[in-house]
């Protein structure tokens, strides 16, 4: 699936029948292989349709090796501004779940400047207790539903963001969910992405590790190599469709 096809899919979902299943979008990288592959719980969720983008050079290369097709790199951090523009175009009400209040304060003027007509219906920065406690999580979903959110950007980190969507997405009433991690932080300017040439070369992990060694050391130095080995030895972990020809 290329960029334009993805955006057309989101546009159709926002413009379509509200009785249709909500669309949940994951931006998959090696961290997803660690959390959801190699015999672990796959992305699911009753009443949802999942769409998985390839956000990571290892996944793109593995998909190409399995299918003999060329696959685009569609990182959630790159796609978020475009999806928000689609939300603006369709008149959707957008909400942001996850991230800090500082990120939300920084993001507001960015959105006002780029998309002054975008309707933002709510900002939520839940604590871990509010996400893991059953009653609190259900109350959060109800609050989002009352806000009339159509497009919900979920930045809770993996696997928490995907799990929240699985368990509470339908109840929240949104039509499209974006499990895009730190994409809102990058857009707000509270976090810095690697240069484009670093991302294309497949070594963005080294850039991020150098900037946040304490937080990301375990992910990239211990979990990452194991996930990469599973990715290249188990063809069941990635069977993409809709090649970009």
N, C-alpha and C positions, 0 to 999 in steps of 0.2 A: 504494500500500500504506500503510495507516494504522498507528498504533502497535500496536493490539491484534492486527492481522493479522500484523505482523512478529513480535511476541512469541509468538504461537501457532505461527508457522513454526519459530522456534528451539526452542520446547518440543517440537514434533513431531519435530524432528531429533534432539534429545537423547534422546527416549523411543523413537525408531524403530529400525529394523533397522540394525545396525552395518555391514552390507554395502552400504548406500546410500552414494552419493557424499557426501563432506564438503561442508558449506555454508560458503562464504566470503562475508563481508559487508563491503562497502565503503561508506563514508560520504562520498559524492562532493560536491566543491565545485569552484570554478574551478581549483584546483591540479590536480585530476584531469584537467580539460580540457587543461591545459598538458602534463601528462605522458603522457596516454593518448589524447588526441583529436587532431584536425587532422592525420591521416595517421600518427600515432604508434602504437606497439604497444597494442592494446586489452587489457582484462582477459581473461585466458584461463586456462589451466592444465588439463592433462589430468587427468581423474578428479575434478574439482571442479565444483560448481554455484555460480555467483556471484550474489549478490543485492546490488543497488546501491540504497542509500537516497539521498535528496536532502538534502544538508547544505549549504544555501546558498540565499539568496533569489534570486539570478540564475537558478539551475537550476530552482527552483520556478516562477518566472515564465515561463521559457522553456518548461517542460513544459506549463504551462497554456495558453500561446499556441499550442502545437502540437496539443494534444489537446482543447481546450475543456473540460477537467475541472479541478477543484480538487485540488491536491496538497499534502499536509502536509510541513512541514519536519521531517525526522527526523535530527537531528544525533547522531553517535556519542557525543559528550560527554554529551548528554541521555539517551541510551538505555542507556548502560553500566550504571548502577545497576539498571535494570529487567531487563536481560539477566542480570546476576549474580543477581538475585532468582529468575529462572527457573532458573538453574543450581542454586541452593540448593534450590528446590522439587523439581527432578528428581533430586537427588542426584549431580549431575555434579561431576567433579573439574576445577577451574579452574587455569589457568596464566597467567602474565604474562611476555610476551617483549618486551623493549625497555624504555626508560626507565632512569633511574639507580638505583643502589642506595639513594640517599637517598629517591627516590620510593617505592621498595618498602618501606623502613622506615616511611615516613609512612603508606603505604596500609594496612599490616597492622592497626593499631589501628582505623582507620576501618571496615574490613571486620569486625573482631571486634565492633565496636559495632553496626553495621547488620545484619549477617548472621552471627551467631555460629556458626551451623551450617554455613556454607559451607566446602566442602572445597577447600583450595588445595594443589595438588600440586607447585608449583615456581615459582621466580622466576628469570628469566634476563636479564642485562644484557650482551649480547655486544658485543665491540669491532667496529669496521668490518671488520677483518681476518677475524674469525670469521664475519662475514656474507658476505664476498666471496670468501674462499678456499673452493674447492669441497670439499675434505676436511673443513675445519673446520665448514662449514655443514652438511654431511651428518652429522657427529658430533653437532652441536647437535640436529638433527632426531631422531637416534637417542636422545639423552638425554631429550628431551621424550617420545618414545614409551615409553621405559622408565618414565617417571613416571606413565603412565596418564592423561594429560590428555584430557578430553572437550571442554572449552571453552577455547580459547586466545585471550587478548587480546594482539594484536600491535600494539605502539606503536613502530614503527621510523621513522616519517615516510614521506611519499610521495616517490618511488615504491617505496622499498626494502621497505616492509611488504607491499605487494601482490606485488612480485616474489618475496619470500621465500616467501609463501604459494603462489604459482604453482609454484615450483621444489621446495619441500620440505614443503608442507603435507600431502600424502598420506603421505609417509614418517613424519611426526611422529605420526600416528595419531589426531589430534584429530578430532572430529565437527563442530565449529563453530569458525570463525575470525572474529575481529572485527578488521578493519583500521581501528582507531579513533584513530590518531594520538596526540594528547596527552590523550585522555579519562581515562586512569589518573592523569595528573598533576593534572588538575582535581579528580578525586575525592579524591586524596590531599591536596589543598590546597597542592601545591608550585608550581602555576601558577593564575592567576586568569582566569576567564572574564569576558567583557563582560556587563553587565546585560542582563536579558531583553529590555527594550525596544530596546536597541541591536541585539541579534541579530535581532529581528523586523523592524526597519527596514532591514536589509540593509547596515549600515555597521559590522559587527563588525571588518572588516579595519582600519578606521581606529583603533579602540580598541587592537587588537593591535599595529599599526604604531607607535602612540605609545608603547607599553610596551617594544617590542623592535625599534627601528628598524634596528639593525645586522644582526640576523638575518633580519628579514622585509622589509627594504627592497626587495631585488631581486624577491622574490615578488610583492609588492603593487604596486610602482611600475612594474616592467618586464614581468614575466610576466603579471600579472593583466589589464591592459587588452587585451593581445593575445588571451588566452584568452577574455575576454568578447566580443570581436569575432568570434572563431571560433564561439562558442556561438550567437550570434544570426544568423550568416550560413550556418551549415551544420547543417541539420536532422538529419543523420545522427549528430550527437554526442549527442543525447539523444532517445530514443524510449521513454518510460516505459510501463509496463503497470500494470494493477490500480489504476485511479483511485479516489480517495476521493470518492464521490458523496454 
